[in-house]
Amino acid sequence: MSKVLIIGAGGVGTVVAHKLAQQATVFTDITLASRTLAKCNAIADAVHRKTGGNKIKTAQVDADKTDELIALFKAVQPELVINVALPYQDLSIMDACLACGVNYLDTANYEPLDEAKFEYKWQWAYRERFKEAGLTAILGCGFDPGVTGVYTAYAAKHHFSEMQFLDIVDCNAGDHGKAFATNFNPEINIREVTQPGKYWKDGQWIYTDPHEIHRALNYPNIGPKESYVIYHEELESLVKNFPSLQRARFWMTFGQEYLTHLRVIQNIGMARIDPILYNGVEIVPIQFLKAVLPNPGELGENYTGETSIGCRISGLDRNGQKLTYYVYNNCKHQDAYKETGTQGVSYTTGVPAMIGAMMFVQGLWKKPGVFNVEEFDPDPFMEQLNKQGLPWHELFNIDLEL
Ligand code: NDP
């Protein structure tokens, strides 16, 4: 018996709901809550049509309000909350977890609404309180962050005696047929990719202009794609948890069309996160922009192509010899759509969130405190990735290009 509560009925929440329902013997009681009840009901209906079984229960909640969350947790009594709302809600949900004795899992670290800055410090500050309460919090359990941390932990456990260089490479070679759309929440996405670049080298952070470092990298089954060094949140925990890393970077592909739109959006002030007065009403330009952009959760139908995300690692193998290693997954947007009605980016995030929840309820990833995914045993998670739709592949002693 396990009772779980999903918060957030967007693209990722849709996938999590489908994948939890497919595992009816592991997750026996599922509730989906979000700001808009109608979205939860539509997802519950779609899941029921596909998987049958017990229908997912639904509820309305404003997850910015801890008192509303506490009332919901008392009514639902979940063992675990899967937070796939927005990063702004992480702390209010963690507060409610502490108040009600509920365990916690998310896919993105906390970001203050008025500052585009993601850091683990706010959530790591909950470590002692979760530990004292005997509760587990699993942070960043999507694909990146998430699977990329598990891949790194797996490489450290099985292949390397010393990992020296880590490059996380994230390619979306999909085509959704729109002039401009983001693959997950547009507000969070644009805040992320317009930040200055930042990577780890010889014990310190090196800062760059946004998209300053770029080069073509070859992705399996896809070929060369221009890839840009951007800052990504898992770098912060990975360099702490694997201190032998001399350099750690994150590369993401962007098409020229996407970058041109982004530049225009920034230049005309539509990426602003501070409120402005419009017709006597305060609006935040980036939030208004989100309202007119395509909904990422609905891009799936005409989305072709695939994603390829992995870790390229070099260092010394278990015999002290030089080793280069690449572990990755490719995910086709159309396969994701057929299974869950969403595109590959929602899918590659939602499947690992479900697996993390499975690890927790099966007692495999359960210890009091606040943890990043690489602090748990990667093996059972890696095994499930192969079974749950995100199979991985390993290449040894190849040219990593980096
Ligand atoms: P969406 O915008 O599609 O969905 C977010 C959902 O959260 C919406 O249903 C929204 O409600 C709900 N929500 C927002 N604010 C509140 C609130 N105050 N109270 C209750 N519900 C709220 O986003 P995605 O599904 O694309 O992304 C979800 C999360 O996954 C994000 O945090 C994102 O950063 C993360 N992510 C992580 C990745 C990874 O690999 N680790 C990759 C991609 C995404 P409403 O419908 O009413 O607006």
Residues whose N, C-alpha, C, O or C-beta is under 5 A from the ligand:
A	BS01	NDP	G8 A9 G10 G11 V12 G13 S34 R35 T36 K39 V61 D62 A63 D64 V84 A85 L86 P87 T107 A108 G142 F143 D144 P145 G146 N183 F184 N185 I188 G297 V345 T349
